[in-house]
């Protein structure tokens, strides 16, 4: 049976007062006034107050002994993680200059403080992002209009022309949620229009070059471009002996001109043939896998600009930038083209200039701690906790010297504070010198408990003691955990920015997590003693993965000797590989089937990577959802409501097929594992099991368990996203069912084709020309209607 913490006395203040006053008539019958104004009652209340405090301290003795035992095991709770995000800093109303801002600037979202992680040049320009979306099918009147245009040039219109019309779309949340550069565009590109500010006016000194003052301010400076990919389910691999490093597959280009009076190059038929100058990106993030920024060095002001000798009918044709409205075109400075290469997934949620990454952290500089007293194993508590790992710096200062102390993982690896000669070696001067030199490397060290904010110093044999009378200072950073995950546009205050500047976060911040609670950490003790924070067995993988900070996990599955690329092979067929399938607890865009995006999987990968065996290839991925449709006809008992019973059947079937349990108490490692060496929890309680087929008869049995259902009409109708009815739908590898549609009616079941709406779907035609050499299509913009 579990060990319960004993309570010496659990009486509270009011209970003590009531008990004492109840005894008064027995021992002192002459005491008859028990009002609060009576001096005797006042003394009783004072006694009860002091007694309650003594009982509280006495009850803490078993808890303190327990905590001390846990400290001896050296099991620390996970500290909080800082939220991260992107902000844009714009010079909206300031002077027409490029302002260079340093890193570590403070920006705020209410009372939540963030700091920028790098410096940047804030260019005095604005930006709008566009892409060329194919228009299919092309309107008949537009095709006829362009046929007449070609006829005016005495040229026939190509037959494939109708497949290549496009419309210019702004990458704006009010217009589109995201853009797939491979499937949603005609040229696999984002076009970023660099514009003069709203309140700036063109110069009058040079009518041929009205924006020369703007070019002079941005030429030769660094443009910082922020990019947020649309992060859906993906897969991260950590190969044996190495780390996963995705490839950057974006190209950044500007119009290539020698001066702003240059004419656009043309081919032999007089058609525009634009060329672009490729910019060298500087940045560490893979912008197709993680939100981040890339720094682009702009060329000299003389070679910045756009082609100005285009015919109005040529604008936006072929490889030229998209068409713009006249009001926007009049403020155009230049174009920045972001082009995807290869066949990699390139889906973009947001893009913008003057962007900089931020993290939610607050800094404490040179906090004065208690002076050293020369005793072994001294501890000092920081005033703010939890502390961010790797941010603590400790200094000690005496009248003559100042020492810098280094954080160490374990004081047992520290060296003694005085030179000690190895008694096993010969007594030579060389041996003494060698020992002294080795000791200097790991003497001034301390160990930190980041969650509690406690610093532990050595005992003399393992690390230097804090010398008597030395002044101790600590600098460190702390965060507010999950409070740093703020909504878009919440960061809007920056007291250190110059006048006329503004700050905003275009997307939500992410990654903030609170420190691990003591009750959750204590549940991991028996597992920690088993795996010692090393990934060896499948249970080790599951126990350690559940403690990943910064993410909210709904389900973890460990598949040893399995690789998703070798499906339909079963686990055990690919030695040396461990696949970790993880599902987040929440997904606002798809709550019934949460998807593991790149941020979620990266957090898992970073947590597991340093703990795996070097010979193990680790694959971290999300599930593969297989869409299914269900139709069931039931007979409802007379005393039940048909509407309530049919809804109850739908709800039960969705919960039965759900990828994660609907009961929050079933989510978490402690809820899904039993005793250390006991029987495993039933797989169905953790969500639909992997590699278990969905059978129509099993769904019938589950529907029959709903109160009010007396019988089922025929068999349940079950089908995939396309195709006819099936008795069984197989699930292989990492596949899990996702209910796209479900129909439960009283009587005969509705056909699957009616639920899916197959009758409303027309036949799809084929595109392309005749067989042989592929046709080269020329993207042509549509002419927007005007009145």
C-alpha positions in Angstrom: 0.0 0.0 0.0 1.2 3.6 -0.6 2.9 5.5 2.2 0.7 8.2 3.5 2.1 11.4 5.0 1.1 11.4 8.7 -0.5 14.5 10.2 0.3 15.1 13.9 -2.7 17.2 14.5 -5.1 18.7 11.9 -7.1 21.0 14.2 -7.6 24.6 12.9 -7.9 27.9 14.8 -11.7 27.9 15.1 -11.8 24.3 16.2 -9.3 25.1 19.0 -11.3 28.1 20.2 -14.6 26.2 20.2 -13.0 23.3 22.1 -11.5 25.5 24.8 -14.6 27.5 25.3 -16.7 24.3 25.6 -14.4 23.1 28.4 -14.7 26.5 30.3 -18.1 25.8 32.1 -16.8 22.5 33.4 -13.6 23.8 34.9 -14.7 27.4 35.7 -18.5 27.6 36.3 -18.2 31.2 37.4 -17.1 32.2 33.8 -20.4 33.0 32.1 -19.4 35.8 29.5 -18.1 34.2 26.3 -18.4 37.3 24.0 -15.4 38.4 22.0 -15.0 41.5 24.3 -14.3 39.3 27.3 -10.6 39.3 28.3 -10.7 35.5 28.9 -12.0 34.9 25.4 -9.2 37.1 24.0 -6.6 35.0 25.8 -8.2 31.8 24.4 -8.1 33.2 20.8 -4.5 34.2 21.3 -3.6 30.7 22.5 -5.5 29.1 19.6 -3.6 31.3 17.1 -0.2 30.4 18.5 -1.2 26.7 18.7 -2.4 26.6 15.1 1.0 27.9 14.0 2.8 25.3 16.1 0.7 22.5 14.7 1.3 23.7 11.1 5.1 23.6 11.7 4.9 20.2 13.3 2.9 18.8 10.4 5.7 19.9 8.0 8.3 17.7 9.6 7.3 14.6 7.6 7.1 16.7 4.4 10.5 18.2 5.0 12.0 14.8 5.6 10.5 13.6 2.3 11.8 16.6 0.4 15.2 16.1 1.8 15.1 12.5 0.7 14.2 13.6 -2.8 17.1 16.1 -2.8 19.5 13.3 -1.9 18.3 11.5 -5.0 19.3 14.6 -7.0 16.0 14.6 -8.9 15.2 18.2 -9.9 12.0 19.5 -11.4 12.0 20.8 -14.9 12.3 24.6 -15.0 10.1 26.9 -17.0 10.7 27.6 -20.6 10.6 31.0 -22.2 8.1 31.9 -25.0 9.5 32.9 -28.3 8.1 34.9 -31.2 8.6 37.5 -33.9 8.0 41.2 -33.8 8.2 43.9 -36.5 9.6 47.3 -35.6 8.5 50.0 -38.1 9.6 53.5 -38.5 6.2 54.9 -39.3 6.5 58.6 -38.4 10.1 59.1 -37.5 12.8 60.8 -39.5 13.7 59.4 -42.9 16.8 57.5 -41.7 17.8 53.9 -41.2 18.1 53.4 -37.5 20.3 50.6 -36.2 18.9 49.1 -33.1 20.9 46.9 -30.7 19.9 43.5 -29.4 18.2 43.0 -26.0 15.6 45.8 -26.5 12.6 45.5 -24.2 9.2 45.2 -25.7 6.0 44.5 -23.8 2.6 42.8 -24.1 0.9 44.4 -21.1 2.8 43.2 -18.1 4.6 40.5 -20.0 8.2 41.5 -21.0 10.0 40.3 -24.0 13.6 41.0 -25.3 14.9 41.1 -28.8 17.5 38.5 -29.6 19.5 40.3 -32.2 20.0 43.8 -33.6 18.6 45.1 -36.8 18.5 48.0 -39.3 15.0 49.5 -39.3 14.6 50.7 -42.8 12.3 53.7 -43.3 10.0 51.8 -45.7 6.9 49.7 -45.7 6.2 46.3 -47.3 3.2 44.5 -48.8 3.4 40.8 -49.7 1.7 39.4 -52.8 1.6 36.2 -54.8 0.3 35.1 -58.2 -2.7 32.8 -57.8 -3.7 30.7 -60.9 -7.2 31.5 -62.2 -8.9 28.3 -63.2 -11.0 28.2 -65.3 -10.3 31.4 -67.1 -13.3 33.7 -67.6 -14.5 33.6 -71.2 -14.6 37.4 -71.6 -11.0 37.7 -70.4 -9.8 35.1 -72.8 -11.5 37.0 -75.6 -10.0 40.2 -74.4 -6.5 38.8 -74.6 -7.1 37.3 -78.0 -7.8 40.8 -79.2 -4.7 42.1 -77.6 -2.6 39.5 -79.3 -4.3 40.3 -82.6 -3.3 44.0 -82.2 0.3 42.8 -82.2 -0.5 40.7 -85.2 0.3 37.5 -83.3 -1.8 34.4 -82.6 -2.7 33.7 -79.0 -1.1 30.4 -77.8 -3.6 27.6 -77.2 -2.3 27.0 -73.7 -2.8 30.7 -72.8 -6.1 30.0 -71.0 -4.4 27.8 -68.4 -2.0 30.5 -67.3 -4.1 33.5 -66.2 -3.5 34.6 -62.6 -4.7 37.1 -60.1 -2.6 39.1 -57.7 -3.5 38.2 -54.1 -2.2 39.9 -51.0 -0.8 37.6 -48.3 -3.1 39.0 -45.6 -5.0 37.1 -42.9 -8.1 39.0 -44.0 -7.7 37.6 -47.6 -6.0 34.1 -47.3 -4.8 32.1 -44.3 -1.7 30.8 -46.0 -0.1 30.2 -49.4 1.6 27.1 -50.8 4.3 28.3 -53.1 4.2 25.1 -55.1 0.4 24.6 -55.5 -1.1 28.1 -55.0 1.2 30.2 -57.2 2.1 30.2 -60.9 5.8 30.9 -60.2 6.5 29.4 -56.8 7.3 32.9 -55.5 6.3 35.5 -52.9 6.6 39.0 -54.2 7.3 41.6 -51.5 6.7 45.2 -52.6 9.1 47.6 -50.8 7.1 50.9 -50.6 7.7 54.4 -49.4 6.0 55.2 -46.2 2.4 56.4 -46.2 3.3 60.0 -45.2 6.4 60.4 -47.3 6.2 62.5 -50.4 8.3 62.1 -53.6 11.2 64.6 -54.0 10.9 67.4 -56.4 14.6 67.9 -57.1 14.8 65.1 -59.6 11.5 64.3 -61.3 13.1 61.3 -63.0 14.0 59.8 -59.7 11.4 61.0 -57.1 12.4 58.5 -54.4 16.1 59.1 -54.5 16.2 60.1 -50.9 14.7 56.8 -49.9 17.1 54.8 -52.0 20.1 56.7 -50.4 18.8 55.7 -46.9 18.4 52.0 -47.6 21.2 51.3 -50.1 24.0 49.2 -48.6 22.0 48.5 -45.5 20.6 45.2 -44.1 17.0 44.2 -44.7 15.7 41.8 -42.1 13.0 39.6 -43.5 10.8 37.5 -41.2 9.0 34.4 -42.4 6.5 32.2 -40.6 5.8 28.8 -42.4 2.5 27.1 -42.1 3.5 24.3 -39.8 1.4 21.2 -40.3 2.3 17.6 -39.5 5.9 16.8 -40.4 8.7 14.4 -39.5 12.0 15.0 -37.8 14.9 12.6 -38.0 17.9 12.4 -35.8 20.4 10.0 -37.4 22.7 7.8 -35.5 25.7 9.9 -34.4 24.3 13.2 -35.7 21.5 15.7 -35.4 18.7 16.6 -37.8 19.5 19.6 -39.9 16.9 20.5 -42.6 18.0 22.2 -45.8 17.2 25.8 -46.7 15.5 25.9 -50.1 14.6 29.6 -50.5 16.2 32.1 -53.0 16.0 35.8 -52.4 16.2 38.1 -55.4 16.0 41.8 -56.4 15.5 43.3 -59.9 18.9 43.4 -61.6 19.5 46.9 -62.9 22.7 49.0 -63.3 20.9 52.2 -62.7 17.3 53.3 -62.4 17.2 54.6 -66.0 18.0 51.1 -67.4 15.6 49.6 -69.8 14.4 46.1 -69.2 16.1 43.4 -71.4 14.0 42.0 -74.2 14.2 38.8 -76.2 14.4 38.5 -80.0 10.6 39.0 -80.3 10.6 42.1 -78.2 9.1 40.5 -75.1 10.4 41.5 -71.6 13.1 39.2 -70.3 13.7 40.4 -66.7 16.8 39.2 -64.7 17.2 39.2 -61.0 20.2 39.8 -58.6 20.4 37.0 -56.0 21.1 38.1 -52.4 23.1 36.1 -50.0 21.0 35.2 -46.9 22.4 35.2 -43.4 20.6 33.3 -40.8 20.6 30.0 -38.9 17.0 28.9 -39.0 15.4 26.9 -41.8 12.6 29.3 -42.7 10.5 26.4 -44.2 10.5 24.5 -40.9 10.7 27.2 -38.2 9.6 30.8 -37.8 12.6 33.0 -38.0 14.4 35.9 -39.8 17.0 36.1 -42.5 19.3 39.1 -43.0 19.8 40.3 -46.6 22.5 42.8 -47.4 21.0 45.3 -50.0 23.2 46.5 -52.8 24.3 50.1 -53.3 21.5 52.7 -53.8 22.4 53.2 -57.5 21.4 49.6 -58.4 18.2 49.6 -56.4 14.9 50.1 -58.2 12.5 48.8 -60.8 12.1 48.8 -64.5 10.2 51.8 -65.7 10.0 51.4 -69.5 7.2 48.7 -69.4 4.2 48.9 -71.6 1.0 48.9 -69.4 -0.1 45.7 -71.2 3.3 44.0 -70.2 3.0 44.6 -66.5 2.9 41.3 -64.6 3.5 39.1 -67.6 5.8 36.2 -67.4 8.6 36.6 -64.8 7.8 40.2 -64.1 6.5 41.2 -60.6 2.7 41.2 -60.2 0.4 44.0 -61.2 -0.4 46.7 -58.5 -2.9 49.4 -58.2 -1.8 52.8 -59.3 -1.9 54.2 -55.7 0.5 51.4 -54.6 2.6 51.5 -57.7 3.3 55.2 -57.2 5.1 54.5 -54.0 7.0 51.4 -55.2 10.7 51.4 -54.3 11.7 47.9 -55.4 10.7 44.3 -55.3 12.0 41.4 -53.2 11.3 38.0 -54.6 11.3 35.0 -52.3 11.4 31.9 -54.6 11.1 28.2 -53.5 13.4 25.8 -55.2 13.1 22.0 -55.5 10.1 20.0 -54.4 10.2 20.8 -50.7 7.1 21.8 -48.9 7.0 25.6 -48.9 3.8 26.9 -47.2 3.9 30.4 -45.8 1.7 31.9 -43.2 3.2 35.4 -42.9 6.2 37.4 -44.3 7.3 40.9 -43.4 10.4 43.2 -43.2 12.0 44.8 -40.2 11.4 41.6 -38.2 13.4 40.4 -35.2 13.0 37.3 -32.9 12.1 37.9 -29.3 12.0 35.8 -26.2 10.0 36.3 -23.0 12.7 36.8 -20.4 13.5 39.3 -17.6 17.0 40.0 -16.4 18.3 40.5 -12.9 21.8 42.1 -12.8 24.2 41.7 -9.9 21.7 40.7 -7.3 23.4 40.8 -3.9 23.3 37.5 -2.1 24.4 36.7 1.5 28.1 36.9 2.0 30.2 33.8 2.2 30.9 32.3 5.6 33.6 29.7 4.7 31.5 26.6 5.6 31.0 23.6 3.3 27.9 23.2 1.1 26.7 26.7 1.3 23.4 27.5 -0.6 22.0 30.8 -1.8 18.5 31.4 -3.0 17.8 33.8 -5.8 14.9 36.3 -5.3 13.2 35.3 -8.6 12.4 31.8 -9.8 12.1 29.7 -11.9 15.4 30.6 -13.6 16.2 30.0 -17.2 18.8 27.3 -17.7 22.3 28.6 -18.7 21.6 32.2 -17.7 23.2 32.3 -14.2 26.5 34.2 -13.7 28.0 34.4 -10.2 30.7 36.7 -9.0 32.4 37.0 -5.6 34.4 40.1 -4.5 36.7 40.5 -1.7 39.0 43.4 -0.7 41.7 42.1 -3.0 40.3 39.8 -5.7 37.2 39.2 -7.8 36.3 35.6 -8.9 33.9 34.4 -11.5 32.1 31.1 -10.8 30.9 28.6 -13.4 27.8 26.5 -13.3 28.4 22.7 -13.3 25.9 19.8 -13.7 27.2 17.9 -10.7 29.5 19.0 -7.9 30.9 15.5 -7.7 32.8 16.3 -10.9 34.4 19.4 -9.3 38.0 19.6 -8.2 39.3 20.4 -4.7 40.1 24.0 -3.8 43.7 23.2 -2.8 46.3 21.3 -4.7 46.2 17.6 -3.8 49.0 15.2 -4.9 47.8 11.8 -6.1 49.2 9.4 -3.5 49.5 6.7 -6.1 52.0 8.6 -8.2 55.7 9.2 -7.5 56.5 12.3 -5.5 57.8 14.4 -8.4 57.5 18.1 -9.1 55.9 17.4 -12.4 53.1 15.5 -10.7 52.4 18.4 -8.3 52.3 20.9 -11.2 50.0 18.7 -13.2 47.5 18.4 -10.3 47.5 22.1 -9.7 46.8 22.9 -13.3 44.0 20.4 -13.4 42.4 21.8 -10.2 42.2 25.3 -11.6 39.7 24.3 -14.3 36.9 23.1 -12.0 37.3 24.7 -8.7 35.2 27.9 -8.8 31.9 26.1 -9.6 28.4 25.9 -8.4 25.4 23.7 -9.0 22.0 25.2 -9.7 18.4 24.1 -9.1 16.8 26.3 -11.8 13.2 25.5 -10.8 13.7 26.6 -7.2 16.3 29.3 -7.9 18.9 27.7 -5.5 22.7 27.8 -5.9 24.8 25.1 -4.2 28.5 25.6 -3.7 31.2 23.1 -2.9 32.6 21.7 0.3 36.3 22.2 -0.4 36.9 18.6 -1.6 34.4 19.0 -4.4 34.5 22.6 -5.5 35.6 25.7 -3.7 33.7 27.0 -0.6 32.5 30.5 -0.6 35.3 32.3 1.3 34.5 34.0 4.6 33.4 37.6 4.2 33.3 37.7 0.4 30.5 39.5 -1.2 28.4 37.4 -3.6 26.6 38.7 -6.7 24.4 36.8 -9.2 23.1 37.8 -12.6 20.4 35.7 -14.2 17.2 35.6 -16.3 13.8 34.3 -15.5 10.5 34.1 -17.4 6.7 33.9 -16.8 6.3 30.5 -18.5 3.0 29.9 -20.2 1.9 33.6 -19.6 4.4 34.5 -22.4 2.2 32.7 -25.1 0.3 35.8 -26.2 -2.0 36.4 -29.1 -1.2 38.3 -32.3 -0.8 42.1 -32.0 -0.5 41.8 -28.2 3.1 43.1 -28.1 2.6 46.9 -28.8 4.8 48.7 -26.3 8.5 49.4 -26.5 9.7 52.2 -24.2 13.3 52.1 -25.6 12.3 52.7 -29.2 12.9 56.2 -30.8 9.9 58.5 -31.3 7.7 57.6 -34.3 8.6 53.9 -34.1 6.0 51.1 -33.4 6.3 47.4 -32.6 3.9 44.6 -33.1 3.8 40.8 -33.2 2.1 39.6 -36.4 1.7 36.0 -35.1 1.2 34.5 -31.7 4.2 33.7 -29.5 4.9 30.0 -28.7 7.0 27.7 -26.5 6.3 29.1 -23.1 5.7 26.5 -20.3 5.4 26.7 -16.6 7.9 24.9 -14.3 7.1 21.4 -13.4 4.9 21.0 -10.4 6.1 19.0 -7.4 3.2 16.5 -7.6 4.0 15.8 -11.3 7.8 15.5 -10.7 7.3 13.1 -7.8 5.4 10.7 -10.0 8.5 10.4 -12.2 10.8 9.3 -9.3 10.4 5.6 -9.7 10.9 5.8 -13.5 13.8 8.2 -13.1 15.5 5.7 -10.8 15.0 3.1 -13.5 16.2 5.0 -16.7 18.5 7.7 -15.1 17.5 10.1 -17.9 18.8 7.8 -20.6 16.8 6.5 -23.6 17.4 2.7 -23.6 14.1 0.8 -23.4 10.7 1.7 -24.8 9.5 2.7 -21.3 12.4 5.1 -21.0 11.4 6.8 -24.2 7.8 7.2 -23.1 8.7 8.4 -19.6 11.2 11.0 -20.7 9.2 12.2 -23.7 6.2 13.0 -21.5 8.4 15.4 -19.5 9.3 17.5 -22.6 9.0 21.2 -21.5 7.2 23.8 -23.6 4.5 21.6 -25.2 1.2 20.0 -24.1 1.2 16.4 -25.1 -1.9 14.3 -25.6 -0.4 11.0 -26.6 2.9 9.3 -27.0 3.6 6.1 -28.8 7.0 4.4 -29.0 7.6 2.0 -31.9 11.0 0.3 -31.5 12.8 -1.0 -34.6 10.3 0.8 -36.9 10.7 3.4 -39.6 7.7 5.2 -41.2 9.4 5.1 -44.6 9.2 1.2 -44.6 5.4 0.9 -44.1 3.7 -1.6 -44.2 6.5 -3.3 -42.2 5.7 -3.9 -38.5 7.7 -2.7 -35.5 10.8 -4.9 -35.1 11.7 -5.0 -38.8 14.2 -2.0 -38.9 16.9 -2.5 -36.2 18.6 0.6 -34.8 15.6 2.9 -35.3 13.1 4.2 -32.7 10.0 6.1 -33.9 8.3 8.4 -31.4 4.8 9.2 -32.5 3.4 12.3 -30.6 0.0 14.0 -30.7 -0.6 17.4 -29.1 -3.4 17.8 -26.7 -5.0 20.7 -28.5 -5.2 21.8 -32.1 -7.6 24.8 -32.6 -7.8 24.3 -36.4 -8.5 20.6 -36.2 -9.7 19.7 -32.6 -11.0 16.2 -33.5 -7.6 15.1 -34.9 -4.8 17.2 -33.5 -1.8 17.6 -35.8 1.9 17.6 -34.7 3.5 20.7 -36.3 7.1 21.5 -36.6 7.4 23.5 -33.4 5.8 20.7 -31.4 8.1 18.0 -33.0 11.2 20.2 -32.7 10.6 20.6 -28.9 10.4 16.8 -28.6 13.5 16.3 -30.8 15.6 18.8 -28.8 14.5 17.1 -25.5 15.3 13.5 -26.6 18.4 14.1 -28.7 21.0 14.5 -25.8 19.5 11.5 -24.0 19.5 8.9 -26.8 22.2 6.3 -27.4 24.6 7.5 -30.0 23.9 4.4 -32.2 20.2 5.0 -32.2 18.4 6.7 -35.1 15.5 8.6 -33.7 12.4 9.5 -35.8 9.9 12.0 -34.2 6.7 12.4 -36.1 2.9 12.9 -35.8 0.2 10.5 -36.9 -1.2 10.0 -40.4 -4.9 10.5 -40.3 -7.1 8.3 -42.5 -10.5 9.8 -43.3 -13.6 7.6 -42.8 -17.3 8.1 -43.2 -19.9 6.3 -41.1 -23.6 5.8 -41.5 -25.8 3.8 -39.0 -29.5 3.2 -38.7 -30.9 2.5 -35.2 -34.2 1.7 -33.5 -34.9 3.9 -30.5 -36.8 2.8 -27.4 -40.2 4.5 -27.1 -39.5 6.3 -23.8 -36.3 7.9 -25.2 -35.9 11.0 -27.3 -34.7 10.1 -30.9 -32.7 13.3 -31.1 -30.9 12.7 -27.8 -30.1 9.0 -28.6 -28.8 9.7 -32.1 -26.5 12.5 -30.8 -25.4 10.2 -28.0 -24.5 7.5 -30.6 -22.5 10.0 -32.7 -20.7 11.3 -29.6 -19.8 7.7 -28.4 -18.5 6.7 -31.8 -16.3 9.8 -32.1 -14.9 9.2 -28.7 -14.4 5.5 -29.5 -12.3 6.4 -32.6 -10.6 9.5 -31.2 -6.8 9.6 -31.4 -6.5 10.9 -27.8 -8.7 10.1 -24.8 -11.5 12.6 -24.1 -11.1 12.2 -20.4 -8.3 14.6 -19.2 -7.5 12.2 -16.3 -6.4 9.7 -18.9 -3.8 12.0 -20.5 -0.3 12.0 -19.1 2.3 9.4 -18.4 1.3 8.8 -14.8 -2.3 8.1 -16.0 -1.3 5.7 -18.7 1.1 3.5 -16.7 0.6 1.4 -13.7 3.1 0.0 -11.2 6.7 0.0 -12.1 6.6 -3.7 -13.0 2.9 -4.1 -13.2 0.5 -4.7 -16.1 0.3 -2.0 -18.8 -2.7 0.2 -19.1 -5.3 -0.9 -21.7 -4.4 0.5 -25.1 -7.9 1.6 -25.9 -7.9 4.0 -22.9 -5.1 6.0 -24.6 -7.0 6.6 -27.9 -7.5 4.4 -30.9 -4.6 1.9 -31.0 -2.1 1.9 -33.8 -2.5 -0.7 -36.5 -6.0 -1.7 -35.3 -8.4 -1.9 -38.2 -11.8 -0.1 -38.1 -14.6 -2.7 -38.5 -18.2 -2.0 -39.2 -19.3 -4.7 -36.8 -17.2 -3.3 -34.0 -18.9 0.1 -34.5 -22.3 -1.6 -34.4 -21.4 -3.2 -31.0 -20.3 0.2 -29.7 -23.4 2.0 -30.9 -25.6 -0.7 -29.2 -24.1 0.1 -25.8 -25.8 3.6 -25.8 -28.8 3.7 -23.6 -32.0 3.9 -25.6 -30.8 1.8 -28.6 -32.8 -1.3 -28.9 -31.5 -2.6 -32.2 -29.4 -1.8 -35.3 -30.7 -1.8 -38.9 -28.5 -4.1 -41.0 -24.8 -3.4 -40.9 -23.1 -0.1 -40.4 -22.0 1.6 -43.6 -18.3 2.4 -43.6 -16.2 4.0 -46.3 -13.0 6.0 -46.8 -12.8 9.5 -48.3 -13.4 8.0 -51.7 -14.6 4.7 -52.9 -17.4 2.3 -52.0 -18.5 0.7 -48.7 -16.1 -1.5 -46.8 -16.6 -4.0 -44.0 -13.1 -3.3 -42.6 -10.8 -0.3 -43.2 -7.1 -1.3 -42.5 -4.8 1.0 -40.5 -1.1 0.5 -41.1 2.0 2.1 -39.7 1.2 5.5 -38.0 -2.4 5.7 -39.4 -5.3 6.6 -37.2 -8.9 7.1 -38.2 -10.5 10.5 -38.5 -14.2 10.8 -38.8 -15.0 13.2 -41.6 -18.7 12.6 -41.4 -21.1 10.5 -39.4 -24.8 9.9 -39.9 -27.0 8.2 -37.2 -30.8 8.1 -38.0 -33.8 6.2 -36.7 -34.5 3.7 -39.4 -32.6 2.7 -42.5 -29.1 4.2 -42.7 -28.3 6.9 -45.2 -26.0 5.9 -48.0 -22.4 7.0 -47.8 -22.5 8.7 -51.2 -25.3 11.0 -50.0 -23.3 11.9 -46.9 -20.2 12.7 -48.8 -22.2 14.6 -51.5 -20.7 12.5 -54.3 -23.5 13.5 -56.6 -22.5 17.2 -56.5 -19.0 16.5 -57.5 -18.4 16.9 -61.2 -15.9 15.1 -63.3 -12.5 16.6 -63.5 -11.0 17.3 -66.9 -7.5 17.0 -68.0 -5.1 19.8 -68.8 -2.1 20.0 -71.0 -1.4 19.8 -74.7 -0.5 17.0 -77.0 2.1 14.5 -76.3 5.7 15.4 -76.9 7.7 18.4 -75.7 6.0 20.1 -72.7 4.5 23.5 -73.4 6.2 26.6 -71.8 3.3 28.6 -70.3 3.5 32.3 -69.9 1.8 33.7 -66.7 -0.5 36.6 -67.6 -2.4 38.7 -65.1 -6.1 39.3 -65.3 -7.3 42.9 -65.7 -9.3 43.8 -62.6 -12.7 45.3 -63.2 -13.0 49.1 -62.5 -15.8 51.5 -62.7 
